[in-house]
């Protein structure tokens, strides 16, 4: 979508892996900014870069009229992060689904879920990350 996405990890293992990656970027001189910037990295630089220091190509896909995009190198980068952090059976999609589910449990609406996941259209969030809809008996249980 071309929108900035916040990236929050509470896993100390993921933090350690990202720490290594950012240190390596600094050593290799990729995405450098002013020395006073965080770690000396350019805050406008992409977080994940190719070995040559370039951004990854985002490919549109889907039927005419759909706005869907895919970036296989980014997906692979996340898979590597999860693997290096020793998180088993974790994929970028499973993380997104878990995050959406937890945000809904905390009372977030589609706009807020979309903001965190980088999607501006509420309809896209509803389609990709549908909110669980309880049945009428579940809704009425212990109401009265």
C-alpha contacts under 8 A as a table, 3 or more apart, distances in Angstrom:
res1	aa1	res2	aa2	distance
1	X	69	X	7.32
1	X	118	X	7.14
1	X	119	X	6.87
3	X	118	X	5.92
3	X	119	X	7.68
4	X	118	X	6.61
5	X	115	X	7.48
5	X	116	X	6.30
5	X	117	X	6.38
5	X	118	X	5.15
6	X	116	X	6.23
6	X	117	X	7.81
9	X	12	X	7.96
9	X	14	X	6.80
9	X	15	X	6.94
10	X	14	X	7.81
10	X	15	X	7.68
11	X	14	X	5.21
11	X	15	X	6.26
12	X	15	X	4.90
12	X	16	X	6.14
13	X	16	X	5.09
13	X	17	X	6.34
13	X	85	X	4.97
13	X	86	X	7.71
14	X	17	X	5.06
14	X	18	X	6.14
14	X	81	X	6.85
14	X	82	X	7.15
14	X	85	X	5.35
15	X	18	X	5.14
15	X	19	X	5.99
16	X	19	X	4.92
16	X	20	X	6.35
16	X	85	X	7.94
17	X	20	X	5.17
17	X	21	X	6.32
17	X	81	X	6.63
17	X	84	X	6.83
17	X	85	X	6.48
18	X	21	X	4.94
18	X	22	X	6.06
18	X	81	X	7.73
19	X	22	X	5.31
19	X	23	X	6.13
20	X	23	X	5.14
20	X	24	X	6.14
21	X	24	X	5.09
21	X	25	X	6.25
22	X	25	X	5.01
22	X	26	X	6.30
23	X	26	X	5.14
23	X	27	X	6.32
24	X	27	X	5.07
24	X	28	X	6.10
25	X	28	X	5.10
25	X	29	X	5.93
25	X	30	X	5.12
25	X	31	X	7.35
26	X	29	X	5.01
26	X	30	X	6.21
26	X	31	X	7.82
26	X	32	X	6.98
26	X	39	X	7.58
26	X	40	X	7.41
26	X	41	X	7.18
27	X	30	X	7.92
29	X	32	X	6.04
30	X	49	X	7.86
30	X	53	X	5.36
31	X	41	X	5.81
31	X	42	X	5.69
31	X	45	X	5.55
31	X	46	X	7.63
31	X	53	X	6.99
32	X	40	X	5.97
32	X	41	X	4.28
32	X	42	X	5.04
32	X	45	X	7.96
33	X	37	X	6.51
33	X	40	X	5.47
33	X	41	X	4.59
33	X	42	X	3.75
33	X	43	X	7.23
34	X	37	X	5.34
34	X	40	X	5.66
34	X	41	X	6.94
34	X	42	X	6.76
35	X	38	X	8.00
35	X	39	X	7.50
35	X	40	X	4.50
35	X	41	X	7.66
36	X	39	X	7.76
36	X	40	X	6.09
37	X	40	X	4.78
37	X	41	X	6.01
37	X	42	X	6.82
37	X	43	X	7.31
38	X	41	X	5.94
38	X	42	X	7.94
38	X	43	X	7.63
41	X	45	X	7.54
42	X	45	X	5.24
46	X	49	X	6.57
46	X	55	X	6.69
48	X	55	X	7.13
48	X	74	X	7.42
48	X	77	X	7.80
49	X	52	X	7.55
49	X	53	X	5.19
49	X	54	X	5.44
49	X	55	X	5.06
49	X	56	X	6.70
50	X	53	X	5.13
50	X	54	X	5.28
50	X	55	X	6.12
50	X	56	X	6.50
51	X	54	X	7.47
56	X	71	X	7.02
56	X	73	X	6.48
56	X	74	X	7.08
57	X	71	X	6.29
57	X	73	X	7.98
58	X	69	X	6.33
58	X	70	X	5.61
58	X	71	X	4.68
59	X	69	X	5.40
59	X	70	X	5.12
59	X	71	X	6.16
60	X	67	X	7.28
60	X	68	X	5.70
60	X	69	X	4.25
60	X	70	X	6.24
61	X	66	X	7.97
61	X	67	X	7.71
61	X	68	X	5.59
61	X	69	X	5.74
61	X	70	X	7.07
62	X	66	X	6.05
62	X	67	X	7.51
62	X	68	X	6.17
63	X	66	X	5.66
71	X	74	X	5.53
71	X	75	X	6.51
72	X	75	X	5.04
72	X	76	X	6.14
73	X	76	X	5.01
73	X	77	X	6.06
74	X	77	X	4.90
74	X	78	X	6.28
75	X	78	X	5.21
75	X	79	X	6.24
75	X	92	X	6.45
76	X	79	X	4.93
76	X	80	X	6.16
77	X	80	X	5.13
77	X	81	X	6.23
78	X	81	X	4.95
78	X	82	X	6.17
78	X	91	X	7.46
78	X	92	X	6.28
79	X	82	X	5.18
79	X	83	X	6.06
79	X	90	X	7.48
79	X	91	X	5.98
79	X	92	X	6.86
80	X	83	X	4.95
80	X	84	X	5.94
81	X	84	X	5.21
81	X	85	X	6.05
82	X	85	X	5.06
82	X	86	X	6.27
82	X	87	X	5.25
82	X	88	X	7.53
82	X	90	X	6.50
82	X	91	X	7.53
83	X	86	X	4.97
83	X	87	X	5.74
83	X	88	X	6.91
84	X	87	X	7.63
87	X	90	X	6.12
90	X	94	X	6.17
90	X	95	X	6.84
91	X	94	X	5.13
91	X	95	X	6.23
92	X	95	X	5.17
92	X	96	X	6.24
93	X	96	X	5.04
93	X	97	X	6.10
94	X	97	X	5.11
94	X	98	X	6.00
95	X	98	X	5.10
95	X	99	X	5.97
96	X	99	X	5.05
96	X	100	X	6.09
96	X	117	X	7.31
97	X	100	X	5.15
97	X	101	X	6.11
97	X	129	X	6.60
98	X	101	X	5.10
98	X	102	X	6.13
99	X	102	X	5.17
99	X	103	X	6.08
100	X	103	X	5.11
100	X	104	X	6.16
100	X	113	X	6.10
100	X	129	X	6.45
101	X	104	X	5.17
101	X	105	X	6.23
101	X	129	X	7.87
101	X	131	X	7.46
102	X	105	X	4.95
102	X	106	X	6.34
103	X	106	X	5.11
103	X	107	X	6.52
103	X	108	X	5.33
103	X	113	X	6.64
104	X	107	X	5.07
104	X	108	X	4.89
104	X	109	X	6.67
104	X	113	X	7.73
104	X	131	X	6.81
105	X	108	X	7.35
108	X	111	X	7.93
108	X	112	X	5.82
108	X	113	X	6.48
109	X	112	X	5.45
109	X	113	X	6.32
110	X	113	X	5.05
110	X	114	X	5.90
110	X	122	X	5.52
110	X	125	X	6.03
110	X	126	X	6.72
111	X	114	X	5.05
111	X	115	X	6.12
111	X	120	X	7.31
111	X	121	X	7.65
111	X	122	X	5.77
111	X	125	X	7.90
112	X	115	X	4.98
112	X	116	X	6.39
113	X	116	X	5.32
113	X	117	X	6.12
113	X	125	X	7.27
114	X	117	X	5.01
114	X	118	X	5.57
114	X	119	X	4.48
114	X	120	X	5.81
114	X	121	X	7.17
114	X	122	X	6.83
114	X	125	X	5.91
115	X	118	X	5.19
115	X	119	X	6.09
115	X	120	X	6.62
116	X	119	X	7.87
119	X	122	X	7.71
119	X	124	X	7.15
119	X	125	X	6.84
120	X	124	X	7.92
121	X	124	X	5.27
121	X	125	X	6.57
122	X	125	X	5.06
122	X	126	X	6.16
123	X	126	X	5.01
123	X	127	X	6.11
124	X	127	X	5.03
124	X	128	X	5.97
125	X	128	X	5.20
125	X	129	X	5.33
125	X	130	X	6.96
126	X	129	X	5.36
126	X	130	X	4.61
126	X	131	X	6.92
127	X	130	X	5.80
134	X	138	X	5.89
134	X	139	X	6.32
135	X	138	X	5.16
135	X	139	X	6.26
136	X	139	X	4.99
136	X	140	X	6.10
137	X	140	X	5.10
137	X	141	X	5.98
138	X	141	X	5.30
139	X	143	X	7.63
140	X	143	X	5.27
140	X	144	X	7.58
141	X	144	X	7.82
